[in-house]
Amino acid sequence: MAFVDFLSMAHSVEVRSPFLDYRLVEFCNGIPGDFKIKNGVVKHVLKLAVKSILPEGIVDRPKEGFVLPIFDWMTARLERYCEAVMDAGRLAGSGFLNEQRIRSIWLKYRDGDRSQAGKVWNVMMFQLWWEKYFGKSK
């Protein structure tokens, strides 16, 4: 719940977490499993219960995640910060990273290659962790 609260506030979205009453949870625990999942459809009985009160298409649509757009921020709002963390001289501080290769990955990402997003994020997290616990130089 804390994660949903954090994300919703960050995006100015009002979120209501349903089904938190302990009596409802106890009731649902007593429902047989084949009512909950039927023919591969999860939440079967819940979907039947709400289908008539929700707009058409809502009940049967695919699940959607709610995640921070961190990879977009890295080339927008946080670009200068990321650029500073991904500086070749700074990356050389740990002695573990091939700063030229990492710099190349960052430049590809910055120029639009979103397939590099996970690599950039991981390197940045390593770099910041290293600096916090071991300092900025070898």
VOGU-3710 file (C-alpha; in Angstrom, 3 decimals, decimal comma):
1> mafvdflsma> 0,000/0,000/0,000  2,878/2,363/0,692  4,188/1,867/-2,863  0,777/2,649/-4,403  0,484/5,692/-2,139  3,923/6,955/-3,201  3,254/6,488/-6,917  -0,214/7,984/-6,803  1,000/11,100/-4,995  3,935/11,469/-7,398
11> hsvevrspfl> 1,484/11,562/-10,314  -1,330/13,502/-8,617  -3,639/10,524/-8,994  -6,264/9,727/-6,388  -6,197/6,017/-5,503  -8,642/4,063/-3,415  -7,496/0,600/-2,410  -10,594/-1,623/-2,451  -11,295/-4,759/-0,494  -9,403/-3,839/2,686
21> dyrlvefcng> -12,144/-4,702/5,168  -11,130/-7,824/7,106  -14,685/-9,236/6,887  -14,563/-9,112/3,102  -11,143/-10,782/3,123  -12,464/-13,539/5,408  -15,504/-14,015/3,151  -13,308/-14,246/0,034  -11,060/-16,803/1,721  -14,126/-19,038/2,021
31> ipgdfkikng> -15,014/-18,890/-1,679  -13,992/-22,095/-3,504  -10,996/-21,749/-5,797  -12,899/-22,732/-8,940  -15,131/-19,672/-8,443  -12,087/-17,428/-8,233  -10,308/-18,880/-11,271  -12,461/-20,433/-13,988  -11,165/-21,552/-17,389  -7,981/-19,562/-16,816
41> vvkhvlklav> -9,891/-16,356/-15,983  -8,665/-14,976/-12,652  -11,066/-13,091/-10,349  -13,931/-14,840/-12,155  -16,592/-14,359/-9,456  -15,526/-10,740/-8,872  -15,799/-9,979/-12,578  -19,270/-11,513/-12,691  -20,312/-9,439/-9,690  -19,226/-6,083/-11,145
51> ksilpegivd> -19,744/-6,588/-14,886  -23,183/-4,961/-14,874  -22,041/-1,822/-13,034  -18,784/-1,065/-14,891  -18,457/0,397/-18,402  -18,244/-2,188/-21,176  -14,736/-3,505/-21,795  -13,329/-2,666/-18,362  -13,795/-6,096/-16,807  -12,179/-8,013/-19,668
61> rpkegfvlpi> -9,313/-5,692/-20,544  -5,710/-6,809/-19,925  -4,024/-5,925/-16,665  -2,024/-2,686/-16,708  0,890/-1,805/-14,500  1,427/1,483/-12,718  5,111/2,307/-12,670  7,250/5,372/-12,333  8,348/6,722/-15,727  11,958/6,788/-14,486
71> fdwmtarler> 13,421/5,902/-17,894  11,641/8,889/-19,445  12,805/11,155/-16,626  16,422/10,106/-17,238  16,350/11,890/-20,612  14,156/14,761/-19,514  13,890/16,065/-15,961  16,942/14,162/-14,694  19,117/14,381/-17,796  21,741/16,714/-16,308
81> yceavmdagr> 21,962/14,617/-13,158  22,302/11,404/-15,184  24,886/13,032/-17,432  26,941/13,921/-14,345  26,709/10,398/-12,892  27,589/8,829/-16,258  30,641/11,061/-16,756  33,612/8,902/-17,859  35,932/10,424/-15,267  33,456/9,808/-12,496
91> lagsgflneq> 32,826/6,218/-13,631  36,556/5,508/-13,508  36,502/6,107/-9,742  35,515/2,573/-8,755  38,036/0,909/-11,013  35,437/-1,734/-11,927  33,793/-0,166/-14,933  34,922/0,295/-18,501  34,051/3,964/-18,519  34,296/4,325/-22,320
101> rirsiwlkyr> 31,894/1,419/-22,897  29,481/2,718/-20,255  29,671/6,203/-21,720  28,815/4,753/-25,136  25,738/3,020/-23,664  24,651/6,281/-22,007  25,015/8,253/-25,248  22,982/5,673/-27,172  20,262/5,858/-24,535  20,296/9,641/-24,421
111> dgdrsqagkv> 20,001/9,717/-28,221  16,870/7,550/-28,191  17,885/3,891/-27,890  15,511/2,885/-25,080  16,804/-0,704/-25,129  19,755/0,639/-23,101  17,527/1,914/-20,264  18,070/-0,984/-17,864  21,836/-0,922/-18,360  22,005/2,813/-17,745
121> wnvmmfqlww> 19,856/2,532/-14,626  21,949/-0,327/-13,212  25,242/1,476/-13,838  23,915/4,651/-12,251  22,719/2,762/-9,169  26,080/0,997/-8,874  27,967/4,260/-9,283  25,903/6,068/-6,662  26,155/3,113/-4,265  29,928/2,959/-4,767
131> ekyfgksk> 30,329/6,655/-4,103  28,177/6,537/-1,003  30,002/3,639/0,624  33,510/3,776/-0,803  34,116/7,344/-1,950  34,608/8,849/-5,378  38,172/7,777/-6,122  40,149/4,513/-6,215
//
